[in-house]
Amino acid sequence: MQRPFHPEGDPCHVYLVHPPGGVVGGDELRIDVQVDPGAHALITTPAATKFYRCDGRVSSQTQQLRAAGASLEWLPQENIFYRGGDVRTATRVHLDARSKFIGWEINCLGLPARGEPFDAGTLRLDLELWKDQGEMTAQMRDVPIFIDRLRLRGESPARGAQWGLAGQESVGTLLATPVTAAHVDLVRELLHGHLAAVSLVDGVLVLRALAPQAEAVRHLFIAAWRALRPGVIGREAVNPRIWAT
């Protein structure tokens, strides 16, 4: 992290930077975020995170995001998995009952624009959202609301099958809470022309999307974020300046 920016006043915009520009076999990255009561953080990245060919060693990235009585926006640019990568990623979001959250994960298999598919390698990608259910006992308050596990090998038939990724090379998930059915209807209006679906799960909006390249998923998610932010976070959307560079 270089320094925080404040393009909209109090909310803090933070850009996570990985100077080498990519993750290789043997790298283990860990990001821990704690947003304390009354704080508001928007976290993004200046570019895509690239996971390169591993040559027999695993590369991993683990991200623990916690908010307590706070607003957290987790809006990284996409992960790109190169042919031959052996990658483990895990993003775990923990919220208390008073926190607000909008976040996404966008994954791109290979380099479709260069004709380099992810036809060899292994991916183990986890995305979790846990919420503190305040009315329960202290030992049971942190409850899993959304648990997603993607296990994929480059040669797997799931990449092309209709029951899998249907030949699409980018897959993304956006989560937002607290929301209502009206927020779901708002996002559903944006889905025309996209291979995407939106649902409401225990007060959490879940938007899933597939596309030939990550750019289409990213543009859809930014449109959804701009539509949701006033109602969920309580502020009009202000794009991070780094997205324009």
CORUR-V21685 format. One record per pair of residues at least 12 apart in sequence whose ideal C-beta (glycine too) atoms are under 10 Angstrom apart, sorted by sequence separation. I is the first residue (numbers start at 1). J is the second residue. If there is no record, write none. Layout:
# CORUR-V21685
I&J ; I&J
This chain:
# CORUR-V21685
2&14 ; 3&15 ; 31&43 ; 49&61 ; 91&103 ; 109&121 ; 130&142 ; 131&143 ; 133&145 ; 152&164 ; 186&198 ; 187&199 ; 196&208 ; 197&209 ; 209&221 ; 225&237 ; 226&238 ; 1&14 ; 2&15 ; 16&29 ; 18&31 ; 63&76 ; 91&104 ; 130&143 ; 131&144 ; 152&165 ; 174&187 ; 185&198 ; 194&207 ; 195&208 ; 196&209 ; 197&210 ; 207&220 ; 226&239 ; 1&15 ; 2&16 ; 91&105 ; 109&123 ; 129&143 ; 130&144 ; 131&145 ; 184&198 ; 195&209 ; 196&210 ; 207&221 ; 223&237 ; 225&239 ; 1&16 ; 2&17 ; 16&31 ; 76&91 ; 129&144 ; 130&145 ; 131&146 ; 150&165 ; 183&198 ; 184&199 ; 185&200 ; 194&209 ; 195&210 ; 196&211 ; 209&224 ; 222&237 ; 1&17 ; 89&105 ; 107&123 ; 128&144 ; 129&145 ; 130&146 ; 184&200 ; 191&207 ; 194&210 ; 195&211 ; 16&33 ; 74&91 ; 128&145 ; 129&146 ; 130&147 ; 183&200 ; 190&207 ; 194&211 ; 195&212 ; 207&224 ; 222&239 ; 61&79 ; 89&107 ; 107&125 ; 128&146 ; 129&147 ; 187&205 ; 191&209 ; 207&225 ; 14&33 ; 74&93 ; 127&146 ; 128&147 ; 129&148 ; 152&171 ; 181&200 ; 186&205 ; 187&206 ; 188&207 ; 205&224 ; 29&49 ; 43&63 ; 87&107 ; 105&125 ; 107&127 ; 127&147 ; 128&148 ; 180&200 ; 187&207 ; 196&216 ; 72&93 ; 105&126 ; 126&147 ; 127&148 ; 128&149 ; 150&171 ; 179&200 ; 184&205 ; 195&216 ; 196&217 ; 207&228 ; 222&243 ; 43&65 ; 59&81 ; 105&127 ; 126&148 ; 127&149 ; 174&196 ; 176&198 ; 183&205 ; 184&206 ; 194&216 ; 195&217 ; 12&35 ; 72&95 ; 104&127 ; 125&148 ; 126&149 ; 127&150 ; 150&173 ; 177&200 ; 180&203 ; 184&207 ; 193&216 ; 194&217 ; 205&228 ; 27&51 ; 41&65 ; 85&109 ; 103&127 ; 125&149 ; 126&150 ; 171&195 ; 172&196 ; 174&198 ; 177&201 ; 179&203 ; 181&205 ; 196&220 ; 27&52 ; 70&95 ; 85&110 ; 124&149 ; 125&150 ; 126&151 ; 148&173 ; 177&202 ; 178&203 ; 179&204 ; 180&205 ; 194&219 ; 195&220 ; 196&221 ; 218&243 ; 21&47 ; 22&48 ; 23&49 ; 24&50 ; 25&51 ; 41&67 ; 59&85 ; 60&86 ; 61&87 ; 62&88 ; 63&89 ; 64&90 ; 65&91 ; 66&92 ; 67&93 ; 68&94 ; 69&95 ; 70&96 ; 78&104 ; 79&105 ; 80&106 ; 81&107 ; 82&108 ; 83&109 ; 103&129 ; 124&150 ; 125&151 ; 175&201 ; 177&203 ; 178&204 ; 179&205 ; 194&220 ; 198&224 ; 12&39 ; 13&40 ; 14&41 ; 15&42 ; 16&43 ; 18&45 ; 21&48 ; 22&49 ; 23&50 ; 24&51 ; 25&52 ; 27&54 ; 40&67 ; 49&76 ; 58&85 ; 59&86 ; 60&87 ; 61&88 ; 62&89 ; 63&90 ; 64&91 ; 65&92 ; 66&93 ; 67&94 ; 68&95 ; 69&96 ; 71&98 ; 72&99 ; 73&100 ; 74&101 ; 75&102 ; 76&103 ; 77&104 ; 78&105 ; 79&106 ; 80&107 ; 81&108 ; 82&109 ; 83&110 ; 123&150 ; 124&151 ; 125&152 ; 146&173 ; 148&175 ; 168&195 ; 176&203 ; 177&204 ; 178&205 ; 179&206 ; 193&220 ; 205&232 ; 10&38 ; 11&39 ; 12&40 ; 13&41 ; 14&42 ; 15&43 ; 16&44 ; 17&45 ; 18&46 ; 21&49 ; 22&50 ; 23&51 ; 24&52 ; 25&53 ; 26&54 ; 39&67 ; 48&76 ; 49&77 ; 50&78 ; 51&79 ; 52&80 ; 53&81 ; 54&82 ; 56&84 ; 58&86 ; 59&87 ; 60&88 ; 61&89 ; 62&90 ; 63&91 ; 64&92 ; 65&93 ; 66&94 ; 67&95 ; 68&96 ; 69&97 ; 70&98 ; 71&99 ; 72&100 ; 73&101 ; 74&102 ; 75&103 ; 76&104 ; 78&106 ; 79&107 ; 80&108 ; 81&109 ; 82&110 ; 83&111 ; 101&129 ; 123&151 ; 124&152 ; 176&204 ; 177&205 ; 196&224 ; 10&39 ; 11&40 ; 12&41 ; 13&42 ; 14&43 ; 15&44 ; 16&45 ; 17&46 ; 18&47 ; 21&50 ; 22&51 ; 23&52 ; 24&53 ; 25&54 ; 26&55 ; 39&68 ; 41&70 ; 42&71 ; 43&72 ; 44&73 ; 47&76 ; 48&77 ; 49&78 ; 50&79 ; 51&80 ; 52&81 ; 53&82 ; 55&84 ; 57&86 ; 58&87 ; 59&88 ; 60&89 ; 61&90 ; 62&91 ; 63&92 ; 64&93 ; 65&94 ; 66&95 ; 67&96 ; 68&97 ; 69&98 ; 70&99 ; 71&100 ; 72&101 ; 73&102 ; 74&103 ; 75&104 ; 76&105 ; 77&106 ; 78&107 ; 79&108 ; 80&109 ; 81&110 ; 82&111 ; 122&151 ; 123&152 ; 146&175 ; 166&195 ; 175&204 ; 176&205 ; 177&206 ; 191&220 ; 194&223 ; 1&31 ; 10&40 ; 11&41 ; 12&42 ; 13&43 ; 14&44 ; 15&45 ; 16&46 ; 17&47 ; 20&50 ; 22&52 ; 24&54 ; 25&55 ; 26&56 ; 27&57 ; 28&58 ; 29&59 ; 30&60 ; 31&61 ; 32&62 ; 33&63 ; 34&64 ; 35&65 ; 36&66 ; 37&67 ; 38&68 ; 39&69 ; 40&70 ; 41&71 ; 42&72 ; 43&73 ; 44&74 ; 45&75 ; 46&76 ; 47&77 ; 48&78 ; 49&79 ; 50&80 ; 51&81 ; 52&82 ; 53&83 ; 54&84 ; 55&85 ; 56&86 ; 58&88 ; 59&89 ; 60&90 ; 61&91 ; 62&92 ; 63&93 ; 64&94 ; 65&95 ; 66&96 ; 68&98 ; 69&99 ; 70&100 ; 71&101 ; 72&102 ; 73&103 ; 74&104 ; 76&106 ; 78&108 ; 79&109 ; 80&110 ; 81&111 ; 101&131 ; 122&152 ; 123&153 ; 145&175 ; 165&195 ; 175&205 ; 176&206 ; 190&220 ; 9&40 ; 11&42 ; 12&43 ; 13&44 ; 14&45 ; 15&46 ; 18&49 ; 21&52 ; 23&54 ; 24&55 ; 25&56 ; 26&57 ; 27&58 ; 28&59 ; 29&60 ; 30&61 ; 31&62 ; 32&63 ; 33&64 ; 34&65 ; 35&66 ; 36&67 ; 37&68 ; 38&69 ; 39&70 ; 40&71 ; 41&72 ; 42&73 ; 43&74 ; 44&75 ; 45&76 ; 46&77 ; 47&78 ; 48&79 ; 49&80 ; 50&81 ; 51&82 ; 52&83 ; 53&84 ; 54&85 ; 55&86 ; 67&98 ; 68&99 ; 69&100 ; 70&101 ; 71&102 ; 72&103 ; 73&104 ; 74&105 ; 75&106 ; 80&111 ; 121&152 ; 122&153 ; 123&154 ; 146&177 ; 174&205 ; 175&206 ; 176&207 ; 190&221 ; 8&40 ; 15&47 ; 18&50 ; 25&57 ; 26&58 ; 27&59 ; 28&60 ; 29&61 ; 30&62 ; 31&63 ; 32&64 ; 33&65 ; 34&66 ; 35&67 ; 36&68 ; 37&69 ; 38&70 ; 39&71 ; 40&72 ; 41&73 ; 42&74 ; 43&75 ; 44&76 ; 45&77 ; 48&80 ; 49&81 ; 50&82 ; 52&84 ; 53&85 ; 54&86 ; 67&99 ; 99&131 ; 121&153 ; 122&154 ; 145&177 ; 174&206 ; 175&207 ; 191&223 ; 16&49 ; 24&57 ; 25&58 ; 26&59 ; 27&60 ; 28&61 ; 29&62 ; 30&63 ; 31&64 ; 32&65 ; 33&66 ; 34&67 ; 35&68 ; 36&69 ; 37&70 ; 38&71 ; 39&72 ; 40&73 ; 41&74 ; 42&75 ; 43&76 ; 44&77 ; 45&78 ; 47&80 ; 52&85 ; 53&86 ; 54&87 ; 66&99 ; 67&100 ; 83&116 ; 85&118 ; 99&132 ; 120&153 ; 121&154 ; 122&155 ; 123&156 ; 173&206 ; 174&207 ; 187&220 ; 190&223 ; 191&224 ; 8&42 ; 25&59 ; 26&60 ; 27&61 ; 28&62 ; 29&63 ; 30&64 ; 31&65 ; 32&66 ; 33&67 ; 34&68 ; 35&69 ; 36&70 ; 45&79 ; 51&85 ; 67&101 ; 82&116 ; 83&117 ; 84&118 ; 86&120 ; 87&121 ; 88&122 ; 89&123 ; 90&124 ; 91&125 ; 92&126 ; 93&127 ; 94&128 ; 95&129 ; 97&131 ; 98&132 ; 118&152 ; 119&153 ; 120&154 ; 121&155 ; 122&156 ; 173&207 ; 174&208 ; 189&223 ; 190&224 ; 7&42 ; 24&59 ; 35&70 ; 50&85 ; 51&86 ; 52&87 ; 83&118 ; 84&119 ; 85&120 ; 86&121 ; 87&122 ; 88&123 ; 89&124 ; 90&125 ; 91&126 ; 92&127 ; 93&128 ; 94&129 ; 95&130 ; 96&131 ; 97&132 ; 118&153 ; 119&154 ; 120&155 ; 172&207 ; 173&208 ; 174&209 ; 23&59 ; 34&70 ; 35&71 ; 51&87 ; 65&101 ; 82&118 ; 83&119 ; 84&120 ; 85&121 ; 86&122 ; 87&123 ; 88&124 ; 89&125 ; 90&126 ; 91&127 ; 92&128 ; 93&129 ; 94&130 ; 95&131 ; 96&132 ; 97&133 ; 98&134 ; 118&154 ; 119&155 ; 172&208 ; 173&209 ; 187&223 ; 188&224 ; 190&226 ; 4&41 ; 5&42 ; 22&59 ; 23&60 ; 35&72 ; 51&88 ; 81&118 ; 83&120 ; 84&121 ; 85&122 ; 86&123 ; 87&124 ; 88&125 ; 89&126 ; 90&127 ; 91&128 ; 92&129 ; 93&130 ; 94&131 ; 95&132 ; 96&133 ; 97&134 ; 117&154 ; 118&155 ; 119&156 ; 171&208 ; 172&209 ; 187&224 ; 190&227 ; 4&42 ; 23&61 ; 34&72 ; 35&73 ; 51&89 ; 65&103 ; 80&118 ; 82&120 ; 83&121 ; 84&122 ; 85&123 ; 86&124 ; 87&125 ; 88&126 ; 89&127 ; 90&128 ; 91&129 ; 92&130 ; 93&131 ; 94&132 ; 96&134 ; 97&135 ; 118&156 ; 171&209 ; 172&210 ; 186&224 ; 187&225 ; 189&227 ; 33&72 ; 82&121 ; 170&209 ; 171&210 ; 172&211 ; 49&89 ; 81&121 ; 119&159 ; 170&210 ; 171&211 ; 187&227 ; 33&74 ; 81&122 ; 118&159 ; 168&209 ; 169&210 ; 170&211 ; 183&224 ; 186&227 ; 187&228 ; 1&43 ; 63&105 ; 81&123 ; 117&159 ; 168&210 ; 169&211 ; 170&212 ; 172&214 ; 186&228 ; 18&61 ; 105&148 ; 107&150 ; 109&152 ; 167&210 ; 168&211 ; 169&212 ; 170&213 ; 171&214 ; 174&217 ; 2&46 ; 79&123 ; 81&125 ; 97&141 ; 110&154 ; 129&173 ; 166&210 ; 168&212 ; 169&213 ; 170&214 ; 172&216 ; 173&217 ; 183&227 ; 184&228 ; 31&76 ; 96&141 ; 105&150 ; 107&152 ; 109&154 ; 165&210 ; 167&212 ; 168&213 ; 169&214 ; 170&215 ; 172&217 ; 183&228 ; 186&231 ; 79&125 ; 96&142 ; 125&171 ; 127&173 ; 129&175 ; 131&177 ; 164&210 ; 170&216 ; 171&217 ; 172&218 ; 174&220 ; 16&63 ; 95&142 ; 128&175 ; 131&178 ; 170&217 ; 174&221 ; 94&142 ; 125&173 ; 127&175 ; 129&177 ; 168&216 ; 170&218 ; 172&220 ; 173&221 ; 174&222 ; 176&224 ; 183&231 ; 110&159 ; 168&217 ; 172&221 ; 176&225 ; 179&228 ; 182&231 ; 183&232 ; 95&145 ; 109&159 ; 174&224 ; 118&169 ; 174&225 ; 180&231 ; 92&144 ; 93&145 ; 117&169 ; 176&228 ; 179&231 ; 180&232 ; 93&146 ; 176&229 ; 178&231 ; 179&232 ; 174&228 ; 178&232 ; 92&147 ; 146&201 ; 176&231 ; 177&232 ; 23&79 ; 51&107 ; 109&165 ; 112&168 ; 113&169 ; 145&201 ; 146&202 ; 176&232 ; 91&148 ; 112&169 ; 145&202 ; 176&233 ; 22&80 ; 23&81 ; 24&82 ; 48&106 ; 49&107 ; 50&108 ; 111&169 ; 112&170 ; 144&202 ; 145&203 ; 146&204 ; 148&206 ; 23&82 ; 25&84 ; 37&96 ; 90&149 ; 109&168 ; 110&169 ; 143&202 ; 145&204 ; 11&71 ; 13&73 ; 16&76 ; 22&82 ; 25&85 ; 27&87 ; 28&88 ; 29&89 ; 30&90 ; 31&91 ; 33&93 ; 34&94 ; 35&95 ; 40&100 ; 42&102 ; 43&103 ; 48&108 ; 109&169 ; 110&170 ; 146&206 ; 148&208 ; 15&76 ; 24&85 ; 25&86 ; 37&98 ; 50&111 ; 89&150 ; 108&169 ; 109&170 ; 145&206 ; 11&73 ; 13&75 ; 23&85 ; 25&87 ; 37&99 ; 107&169 ; 108&170 ; 109&171 ; 107&170 ; 108&171 ; 23&87 ; 35&99 ; 58&122 ; 60&124 ; 61&125 ; 62&126 ; 63&127 ; 65&129 ; 66&130 ; 68&132 ; 106&170 ; 107&171 ; 108&172 ; 87&152 ; 106&171 ; 107&172 ; 23&89 ; 35&101 ; 58&124 ; 105&171 ; 106&172 ; 107&173 ; 53&120 ; 54&121 ; 105&172 ; 106&173 ; 53&121 ; 54&122 ; 104&172 ; 105&173 ; 106&174 ; 85&154 ; 104&173 ; 105&174 ; 133&202 ; 51&121 ; 84&154 ; 103&173 ; 104&174 ; 105&175 ; 81&152 ; 83&154 ; 103&174 ; 104&175 ; 131&202 ; 51&123 ; 102&174 ; 103&175 ; 104&176 ; 129&201 ; 131&203 ; 81&154 ; 102&175 ; 103&176 ; 129&202 ; 131&204 ; 101&175 ; 102&176 ; 103&177 ; 101&176 ; 102&177 ; 129&204 ; 100&176 ; 101&177 ; 100&177 ; 101&178 ; 102&179 ; 129&206 ; 99&177 ; 100&178 ; 99&178 ; 100&179 ; 98&178 ; 97&178 ; 91&173 ; 93&175 ; 95&177 ; 95&178 ; 93&177 ; 81&169 ; 80&170 ; 79&170 ; 78&170 ; 79&172 ; 78&172 ; 75&174 ; 112&211 ; 113&212 ; 112&212 ; 113&213 ; 74&175 ; 112&213 ; 113&214 ; 111&213 ; 112&214 ; 113&215 ; 73&176 ; 101&204 ; 102&205 ; 104&207 ; 106&209 ; 108&211 ; 108&212 ; 104&209 ; 106&211 ; 108&213 ; 109&214 ; 108&214 ; 107&214 ; 108&215 ; 106&214 ; 95&204 ; 106&215 ; 108&217 ; 107&217 ; 108&218 ; 106&217 ; 106&218 ; 104&217 ; 104&218 ; 106&220 ; 106&221 ; 104&220 ; 105&221 ; 104&221 ; 103&221 ; 104&222 ; 102&221 ; 104&224 ; 104&225 ; 102&224 ; 103&225 ; 102&225 ; 102&228 ; 102&229 ; 100&229 ; 102&232 ; 101&232 ; 102&233 ; 100&232 ; 101&233 ; 100&233 ; 80&214 ; 100&234 ; 78&213 ; 79&214 ; 102&237 ; 78&214 ; 77&214 ; 78&215 ; 78&217 ; 78&218 ; 77&218 ; 75&218 ; 78&221 ; 75&221 ; 75&222 ; 75&225 ; 73&225 ; 73&229 ; 71&229 ; 73&232 ; 73&233 ; 71&232 ; 72&233 ; 71&233 ; 73&235 ; 71&234 ; 71&235 ; 73&237 ; 75&239 ; 75&240 ; 77&242 ; 48&214 ; 77&243 ; 73&240 ; 75&243 ; 48&218 ; 42&225 ; 42&229 ; 42&233 ; 40&233 ; 42&235 ; 40&234 ; 46&240 ; 40&235 ; 42&237 ; 44&239 ; 45&240 ; 47&242 ; 42&238 ; 44&240 ; 46&242 ; 43&240 ; 45&242 ; 46&243 ; 42&240 ; 44&242 ; 45&243 ; 47&245 ; 44&243 ; 46&245 ; 11&233 ; 11&235 ; 10&235 ; 13&238 ; 15&240 ; 17&242 ; 9&235 ; 13&239 ; 14&240 ; 15&241 ; 8&235 ; 11&238 ; 13&240 ; 15&242 ; 8&236 ; 13&241 ; 8&237 ; 9&238 ; 13&242 ; 8&238 ; 7&238 ; 7&239 ; 8&240 ; 7&240 ; 7&241 ; 5&240 ; 5&241 ; 5&242
